[in-house]
Amino acid sequence: MARQEWLMSLKVGDVVTRLLAGEIPVKITITSVDDEFIHANPFGPNEEGWKFRRSNGAEVDEELGWDGITMTGSYLILPH
């Protein structure tokens, strides 16, 4: 399955891997999705988590200046 196809197929409840700093894998659960973003959290839907672009899987964090296009600190990886 192609990367973008995989990202577009993610749904609430799916468990995926966030690769932090390109080295540290963290299992997280998808808590919501919309046309532009995937929201996920390792602790469940009632805790603050992360936002990723559906187009490329890159994390968006406005506080850190990560737009998920030109800058990011983590991204979702395809399962093996």
For each residue, the residues with C-beta under 8 A, 3 or more apart:
1: 5 6 9 78
2: 5 6
3: 6 7 56 57 78
4: 7 8 55 56
5: 1 2 8 9
6: 1 2 3 9 10 78
7: 3 4 10 38 54 55 56 57 76
8: 4 5 54
9: 1 5 6
10: 6 7 14 16 30 33 38 54
11: 14 30 33
12: 30 31 32 33
13: 29 30
14: 10 11 29 30
15: 27 28 29 30
16: 10 27 28 29 30 40 76 77 79
17: 25 26 27 28 76 77 79
18: 25 26 27 28 40 50 52 59 74 75 76 77
19: 22 23 24 25 26 74 75 76 77
20: 23 24 25 26 73 74
21: 24 73 74
22: 19
23: 19 20
24: 19 20 21
25: 17 18 19 20 77
26: 17 18 19 20 42 74
27: 15 16 17 18 42
28: 15 16 17 18 40 41 42 49 50
29: 13 14 15 16 40 41 42 44 45
30: 10 11 12 13 14 15 16 33 38 39 40
31: 12 39 40 41 44 45 49
32: 12 39 45
33: 10 11 12 30 37 38 39 54
34: 37
35: 54
36: 53 54 55
37: 33 34 51 52 53 54 60
38: 7 10 30 33 51 52 53 54 57 76
39: 30 31 32 33 49 50 51 52
40: 16 18 28 29 30 31 49 50 52 76
41: 28 29 31 44 45 47 48 49 50
42: 26 27 28 29 49
43: 47 49
44: 29 31 41 47
45: 29 31 32 41
46:
47: 41 43 44
48: 41
49: 28 31 39 40 41 42 43
50: 18 28 39 40 41 59 61 74
51: 37 38 39 59 60 61 68
52: 18 37 38 39 40 57 58 59 60 68 75 76
53: 36 37 38 56 57 58 60 68 69
54: 7 8 10 33 35 36 37 38 57
55: 4 7 36
56: 3 4 7 53 68 69 75
57: 3 7 38 52 53 54 75 76 77
58: 52 53 66 68 69 72 74 75
59: 18 50 51 52 66 68 72 73 74 75
60: 37 51 52 53 66 67 68 72
61: 50 51 64 65 66 73
62: 65 66
63:
64: 61 73
65: 61 62 71
66: 58 59 60 61 62 71 72 73
67: 60 70 71 72
68: 51 52 53 56 58 59 60 71 72
69: 53 56 58
70: 67
71: 65 66 67 68
72: 58 59 60 66 67 68 75
73: 20 21 59 61 64 66
74: 18 19 20 21 26 50 58 59
75: 18 19 52 56 57 58 59 72
76: 7 16 17 18 19 38 40 52 57
77: 16 17 18 19 25 57
78: 1 3 6
79: 16 17
80:
